[in-house]
Amino acid sequence: MMKKLLLSTLVISALFSVTATAENKTEQAYVPVEFSANLDGNEYHFKPETSPQRIVSLSQVTTEMLLALDLGDRMVGTAFLEEPIYPPVKAAYDKIPVLAEKWPSYEVFMSVKPDFATGWANSFSKLALEANKIVPEGVAVYVPESMTSPKADVNTYFNDMLKFGEIFGVQETAEKYVAAEKEKLNTVISQIQAYPEKTAFIFDSQDGKPYTFFDGYTSEMLKLISVKNIFAGKNTGKTWAVGNWEDVIMSDPEVIIIPVYKGFRNDDDYDQKVAFIEAMPEMQGVKAVKNRNYIKVNLSELVPGPRSIDILPVLAKEIHENP
């Protein structure tokens, strides 16, 4: 049977966590921090002499990370909102200018006089804002490792939040946030039963071949609830990438996890993805298809960010406690 995730019961606890962090925000004496980013095939190194004050976030993931650290008053622009913003940070988000539905033009980006930008790595490629154009203008760029590394896990995400704390001189806020999230994670794991392992295929999209997740944060978070991503360990050295249907069929996953988008891309493409899979004759023998075990989840709950810990008990129940 098809399942849909209902997260309203988690919003209150998440709101408390983020609000508690915001109330304890303290900016300390700034110590210059070094960081680097590999952007469009080039390695850039940064060491701002003062704490960045004019931030542009070019992804929903990084927008929610920054707002969780109560940095909204420094954010001069956001872009690429793929679904409704995380409710606990919506009030702060609504005060920040939206520069573009997708990626802003160079002119629009520079018009807000940014001194710092963050987002997915492709935000700073030829697809969007080329790093070799904005970096010479004094814009430092940080791409969280948890969003790019095939070795990332929840501790990588925590380290990214601590790094943001160092970069912006709000170490105490970041440390309190991470401590609260670790405590929440420990509570979640202790409450989740020791389920027998199930296998899952993450079906993000397709263009003839499936676009899916391989190694990194998402696969490691699923491991915490006894779920094995069928594409983990396929030696791609990548996180999100193109797979093939033959591997899906041979792996015979018990569950298909379907990330949905509710922003500019479309208005919830869950039904279309299910229909596509069920129209493939070669997929009819796959356990998840035979049993119609589809899990609908927002993309932002599968990638690094404040939501990814909240979703674990919900995913565990949906995957393990239903036939």
C-alpha atoms as one frame of an Amber mdcrd trajectory, in Angstrom:
protein
   0.000   0.000   0.000   1.160   3.536  -0.666   2.273   5.565   2.307   2.539
   9.296   2.904   4.596  10.864   5.640   2.798  13.120   8.099   5.226  15.388
   9.912   2.978  17.796  11.779   3.664  16.046  15.073   7.363  16.814  14.699
   7.104  20.536  14.039   6.565  21.524  17.666   9.690  19.745  18.919  11.711
  21.074  15.993  10.464  24.598  16.658  11.584  24.348  20.261  15.043  23.177
  19.212  15.614  26.000  16.722  14.073  28.657  18.967  16.203  27.610  21.916
  19.284  27.967  19.740  18.246  31.418  18.565  17.660  32.683  22.082  21.204
  31.712  23.068  22.889  33.397  20.109  26.170  35.011  21.100  28.711  36.533
  18.727  32.270  36.162  19.969  35.452  38.051  19.133  36.174  37.103  15.536
  39.144  34.929  14.681  39.800  34.629  10.918  38.876  31.175   9.654  40.347
  29.396   6.656  38.204  27.261   4.376  38.269  26.075   0.791  35.869  25.028
  -1.935  36.250  23.037  -5.123  34.063  24.889  -7.579  33.659  24.015 -11.235
  36.944  22.107 -11.215  38.979  24.789  -9.456  40.143  24.919  -5.845  39.528
  28.216  -4.042  40.892  29.162  -0.627  39.353  31.766   1.648  40.255  33.503
   4.893  37.942  36.459   5.563  39.560  38.977   7.898  36.189  39.938   9.346
  33.033  37.950   9.917  30.895  37.974   6.731  27.883  40.238   7.087  26.089
  39.952   3.738  25.195  36.326   3.019  23.454  34.902  -0.033  22.222  31.298
   0.145  21.620  29.598  -3.191  19.931  26.435  -1.915  17.098  25.604   0.435
  19.407  23.277   2.360  21.927  25.973   3.268  19.193  28.544   3.847  17.671
  26.345   6.547  21.105  25.582   8.039  21.913  29.280   8.386  18.512  30.145
   9.798  18.871  27.342  12.359  21.894  29.305  13.618  19.832  32.520  13.718
  21.842  34.219  10.963  18.830  35.646   9.156  19.775  39.219  10.032  22.909
  38.838   7.889  21.226  37.194   4.916  20.696  39.604   2.020  19.274  37.071
  -0.399  18.085  33.512  -0.971  17.274  31.434  -4.045  16.272  27.951  -5.213
  13.423  27.223  -2.799  12.236  23.746  -3.805   9.425  23.307  -1.294   7.800
  25.201   1.589  10.387  26.457   4.059  10.941  24.604   7.352   8.157  25.961
   9.626  10.387  26.752  12.649  12.451  29.217  10.573   9.704  30.591   8.313
   9.309  33.898  10.162  13.007  34.672   9.730  12.991  33.452   6.122  10.093
  35.728   5.180  12.207  38.791   6.034  14.953  37.898   3.533  14.774  39.004
  -0.126  14.267  36.206  -2.648  16.648  36.932  -5.506  15.324  34.313  -7.910
  13.078  31.285  -8.122  16.047  29.285  -9.353  19.502  30.900  -9.577  19.858
  34.693  -9.820  21.749  36.355 -12.620  25.209  37.696 -11.895  23.814  41.243
 -11.930  21.020  40.463  -9.468  23.398  38.542  -7.212  25.950  41.358  -7.093
  23.265  44.021  -6.599  22.882  43.002  -2.936  26.637  43.434  -2.347  27.312
  39.938  -0.949  30.533  39.075   0.847  29.655  35.387   1.315  27.693  32.767
  -0.605  26.770  29.157   0.008  24.736  26.422  -1.653  25.200  23.213  -3.607
  28.465  23.074  -5.565  26.650  23.397  -8.898  25.339  26.782  -7.748  28.826
  28.076  -8.516  29.271  26.432 -11.901  28.472  27.394 -15.480  24.901  26.303
 -14.762  24.391  29.207 -12.386  26.834  31.743 -10.899  30.362  30.980 -12.015
  32.832  31.057  -9.155  35.520  32.630 -11.332  33.288  35.689 -11.704  32.092
  36.215  -8.141  35.187  35.229  -6.144  37.329  38.037  -7.660  34.609  40.442
  -6.496  35.355  39.576  -2.866  32.709  36.895  -2.349  33.832  33.979  -0.170
  32.134  30.658  -0.894  31.535  27.706   1.414  29.858  24.471   0.327  29.095
  22.196   3.308  31.006  18.919   3.111  27.921  16.968   4.158  26.280  18.039
   0.885  29.112  16.867  -1.363  31.172  14.099   0.220  30.396  10.422  -0.507
  31.864   9.724   2.945  29.577  12.127   4.800  27.476  11.076   7.770  25.601
  12.899  10.511  28.852  13.975  12.184  29.914  15.624   8.930  26.730  17.684
   9.090  27.398  18.627  12.704  30.924  19.699  11.738  29.514  21.846   8.932
  27.278  23.644  11.409  30.250  24.201  13.708  32.210  25.519  10.718  29.437
  27.985   9.947  29.677  29.022  13.589  33.403  29.710  13.208  33.025  31.547
   9.903  30.350  33.858  11.283  31.748  34.224  14.789  28.793  32.513  16.452
  30.588  29.460  17.792  28.559  29.310  20.989  25.287  29.283  19.061  26.582
  26.538  16.776  27.892  24.450  19.661  24.563  24.653  21.486  22.693  23.760
  18.309  24.882  20.719  17.653  24.654  19.562  21.269  20.850  19.771  21.133
  20.719  17.902  17.820  23.024  15.162  19.114  20.801  14.719  22.137  17.747
  14.558  19.889  19.454  11.996  17.640  20.413   9.810  20.599  16.832   9.918
  21.844  15.485   9.023  18.414  17.862   6.087  17.993  17.114   4.758  21.477
  13.386   4.793  20.711  13.665   3.069  17.341  13.399  -0.680  17.650  16.190
  -2.911  16.391  14.454  -3.580  13.111  15.766  -6.227  10.697  17.398  -4.559
   7.714  15.315  -3.643   4.674  16.545  -2.550   1.260  15.460   0.655  -0.447
  15.775   2.383  -3.805  15.698   6.191  -3.767  13.889   7.298  -6.932  14.508
  11.008  -7.377  13.827  11.363 -11.105  14.568   9.800 -14.457  15.676  10.703
 -17.943  15.713   7.234 -19.396  17.870   6.128 -16.469  17.097   6.678 -12.782
  18.659   9.584 -10.929  19.316   8.352  -7.410  21.521   8.563  -4.346  24.706
   6.523  -3.977  27.039   7.223  -1.038  27.144   9.838   1.662  24.807  11.520
   4.088  21.477  10.102   2.946  22.666   6.486   2.839  24.300   6.823   6.260
  21.163   8.300   7.823  19.086   5.425   6.443  21.525   2.975   8.030  20.591
   4.410  11.426  17.078   3.021  10.959  18.181  -0.335   9.476  17.631   0.583
   5.840  20.210  -0.205   3.171  20.305   1.932   0.034  20.718  -0.486  -2.877
  23.091   1.896  -4.681  25.389   2.456  -1.692  28.866   1.097  -2.264  28.629
   1.038  -6.052  32.029   2.772  -6.171  30.922   5.875  -8.035  32.598   8.284
  -5.629  29.418  10.338  -5.915  26.399  11.279  -3.874  23.545  12.002  -6.317
  24.125  10.478  -9.751  22.593   8.477 -12.595  22.111   4.761 -11.963  20.524
   2.077 -14.119  17.330   0.074 -14.005  19.166  -3.245 -14.280  20.755  -2.694
 -10.853  17.374  -1.785  -9.375  15.784  -4.958 -10.709  18.658  -7.213  -9.616
  18.715  -5.659  -6.127  14.959  -6.238  -5.743  14.387  -3.467  -3.145  11.653
  -3.911  -0.573  10.869  -0.197  -0.471  11.038   2.678  -2.953  11.645   6.072
  -1.355  10.362   8.922  -3.524  11.566  12.479  -2.815   9.023  15.082  -3.896
   9.423  18.693  -4.945   6.807  21.347  -4.338   8.592  24.416  -5.632   9.291
  25.755  -9.100  10.058  22.305 -10.533   6.502  21.040 -10.244   3.593  20.707
  -7.851   4.379  17.408  -6.128   5.495  14.806  -8.672   4.923  11.749  -6.480
   2.016  10.315  -8.465   3.861  10.700 -11.771   6.897   8.856 -10.418   4.785
   5.983  -9.117   2.918   5.775 -12.422   6.197   5.693 -14.345   7.566   2.815
 -12.272   4.351   0.818 -12.448   4.234   1.210 -16.238   7.627  -0.501 -16.628
   7.054  -4.211 -17.389  10.527  -5.138 -16.139   9.800  -3.644 -12.706   6.705
  -5.739 -12.037   8.645  -8.475 -10.228  10.384  -6.087  -7.816   9.145  -6.557
  -4.226   8.465  -2.857  -3.648   6.356  -2.629  -6.804   4.458  -5.872  -6.176
   3.590  -4.700  -2.662   3.241  -1.028  -3.630   5.654  -0.066  -0.879   6.307
   3.549  -1.817   7.427   6.129   0.723   6.740   9.774  -0.048   9.210  12.163
   1.563  10.288  15.753   1.022  13.743  16.087  -0.503  14.846  18.388   2.333
  14.263  15.546   4.797  16.749  13.274   3.018  19.629  15.726   2.692  21.714
  17.455   5.397  19.817  19.991   7.424  17.577  20.553  10.436  14.835  18.238
   9.149  16.896  15.120   8.536  16.992  13.994  12.168  13.324  14.779  12.791
  12.284  12.498   9.942  14.065   9.352  11.179  11.354   7.956  13.500   8.686
   8.669  10.889  10.650   6.898   8.160  11.427   3.989  10.464   7.761   3.461
  11.244   6.636   3.796   7.626   9.294   1.413   6.327   9.346  -1.231   9.037
   5.887  -1.290  10.585   3.822  -1.609   7.431   3.607  -4.725   5.274
